[in-house]
């Protein structure tokens, strides 16, 4: 009987920690472009739609690659009636992966020649 209790306790100690593990990484993204953004994403993180002057919170992320204080990859999003933005390939020199913390960023827009590009700024 004692042997069964020991085996049961051992089994529980192996199974519960992975189930109770909680990611400690999250971001809040504020749309400061003046436009409604559709299909917003960066890197492989899908954010979805963000209406102008609103924010979205993402939690339980695995990791985000940063360059300095900002995400390495520029945000991507579609704006109705505007020409699709050109995609830029980021340079990962001196980038660092973060796996914990809560960060807030604004998405801003740079418009040029009928096109636009979205970029990050730390939320103020």
Steps between C-alpha positions, in 0.01 A plus 500: 500500500782741588675420173185601306484834683865571417445415132186716493678797659793458261261494202315811620829687550592426136163590349392813688795739448466515119124544531531781752781680315388846397671724247603837640524698175238740373463816293242771455490658155344846449384609153619861464485509117165678465372206291329170570757222456407160361699176530767646729800279568872507560747217469274195546268663752146564373333795669187536285306821442561815703265795458650847509578638846451162670729230636530122510666292772680176416605267780659159535753566224803274478757763402554827315822601330600856588748740349565745780167584665280418201392180326743405223231442238291793381125468543299414190140597444265587216318831467190519284551721195878520540766329293641193670824583681834376386653234720841555649727226624631581847864478593543290813844626603513537880138386537389328819216263572284579800285238666350697786365844579211718388566759231292777344554632146334750270459422132565813294488559126743651254332588168690563178419495128157344547643218715548467872713321752408422860756528778531467877551752777502433872159594640498827689 
